[in-house]
Amino acid sequence: MHRDDFPMLKQDIIYLDNGATTFKPQSVIDTMDDYYQNYSANAHRGDYSISYKVDVNYEEARVKVARFINAEPEEVVFTSGATESLNMIATGFFDNLLEAGDEIIISNAEHASNVLPWFRLANKHNAIIKYVPLDANLHITLDAVKSVITPKTKIIALAEITNVVGDVRPIKEICEYAHQNNIFVVCDGAQSVPHRKTDVKDLDVDFLAFSSHKMCGPTGVGVLYGKKELLESLEPLSLGGGMNESFDNPNEIYLKDLPQRLEAGTPNIAGVIGLGAAIDYLESIGMDNITIHEQKLKSYLIDKLTKLPYIQIVNEEADSGIVAFNVEGIFSQDVAFFLNKYNICVRAGNHCAKILKNSIGVKNTIRVSLYFYNTTEEIDDLVELLSNKDKIMKEMI
Ligand SMILES: Cc1ncc(COP(=O)(O)O)c(C=O)c1O
């Protein structure tokens, strides 16, 4: 689908590492180029036409993001990525709320960015980290979440889709139950927002974090969504220009309203405008079409891999476009090096989910992560190479 839109796909390359980052369509590149070539001024500062154009396009991108996830524009804060968004939530919001003995629920399939900020917070406040047990298919059920909730639970922080095993979590049901028990839900949307329709109002999440570069947009930009009343009390981690109304002395600092209050300093203007173009692009394809295409490709891949007796698939039951596996007896990175000789890009290793090995018993895997521009022909090429274990053994170094 839509392969001609991507300059990177004109190369002789099979790119199956979309969980790490996606390629960018020409429209996104052109939009950013247009900013740098034709109206390269700062945002929210100038009293001249090109600066005004920056303001209009920057804020228009915010409106596009808000519409894309069904939020209000003032609930959309631009950050440098999902990592910064999650750190802002943990440190800016929960630092003031957490008390000794409080419990934070995560899972051991989370990405480092949704683990380490909570570890630090727990260490600082003598809070307790608890892990939702994964079922035999590495899924999280509402019952599993309920099983670790206690009257001390304050926060549930889970990815909607994990980056290694690709399971889709029942975030809406988790939010409903959590809110009945006065628990906040933080959702890491880095692997879900690019691949399926996201509706924060329907999910009723308190916070959502995601990155532009995993959804056809530029690197260095991300989104922190929060319910307005919660963002109002999120302490800005950075103070500076663009976010203050006025200041005179240390006792008189007046900050702007949301969302500017949380965007100190010159923002990544080209990046934000580029993210707006990425959203236009994804909407022109349709998020449901993206999900359906990825699921078809994933089933096609699983069907083929299961025919190879020495391939161990870790997450056969996952419902996203992520497939993790190993070739029996061969180190995952050696397989990735072998595939690279044939211009196939896959990820190998622990994928920043370093505590997942506690659940799956495997430390490293080969990960194929699909996007809408991947094809069955690419999967055929991958599987053909994997079909010859002797060749892998011979050529892997
Ligand atoms: C599930 C998940 N969360 C968070 C992140 C962090 O995203 P970024 O590095 O863009 O901040 C990633 C990146 O791979 C991810 O897969």
PDBQT file of the ligand as one rigid body, heavy atoms in Angstrom, charges set to zero:
ROOT
HETATM    1  C1  LIG A 401       6.317   0.738  23.820  1.00  0.00    +0.000 C 
HETATM    2  C2  LIG A 401       7.295   1.873  23.699  1.00  0.00    +0.000 A 
HETATM    3  N1  LIG A 401       7.251   2.855  24.601  1.00  0.00    +0.000 NA
HETATM    4  C3  LIG A 401       8.082   3.895  24.564  1.00  0.00    +0.000 A 
HETATM    5  C4  LIG A 401       9.040   3.998  23.577  1.00  0.00    +0.000 A 
HETATM    6  C5  LIG A 401       9.959   5.171  23.566  1.00  0.00    +0.000 C 
HETATM    7  O1  LIG A 401       9.779   5.946  22.413  1.00  0.00    +0.000 OA
HETATM    8  P1  LIG A 401      10.797   7.119  22.043  1.00  0.00    +0.000 P 
HETATM    9  O2  LIG A 401      12.164   6.486  22.010  1.00  0.00    +0.000 OA
HETATM   10  O3  LIG A 401      10.336   7.584  20.709  1.00  0.00    +0.000 OA
HETATM   11  O4  LIG A 401      10.679   8.144  23.100  1.00  0.00    +0.000 OA
HETATM   12  C6  LIG A 401       9.140   2.990  22.614  1.00  0.00    +0.000 A 
HETATM   13  C7  LIG A 401      10.187   3.038  21.581  1.00  0.00    +0.000 C 
HETATM   14  O5  LIG A 401      10.543   2.036  20.983  1.00  0.00    +0.000 OA
HETATM   15  C8  LIG A 401       8.236   1.902  22.676  1.00  0.00    +0.000 A 
HETATM   16  O6  LIG A 401       8.279   0.922  21.779  1.00  0.00    +0.000 OA
ENDROOT
TORSDOF 0
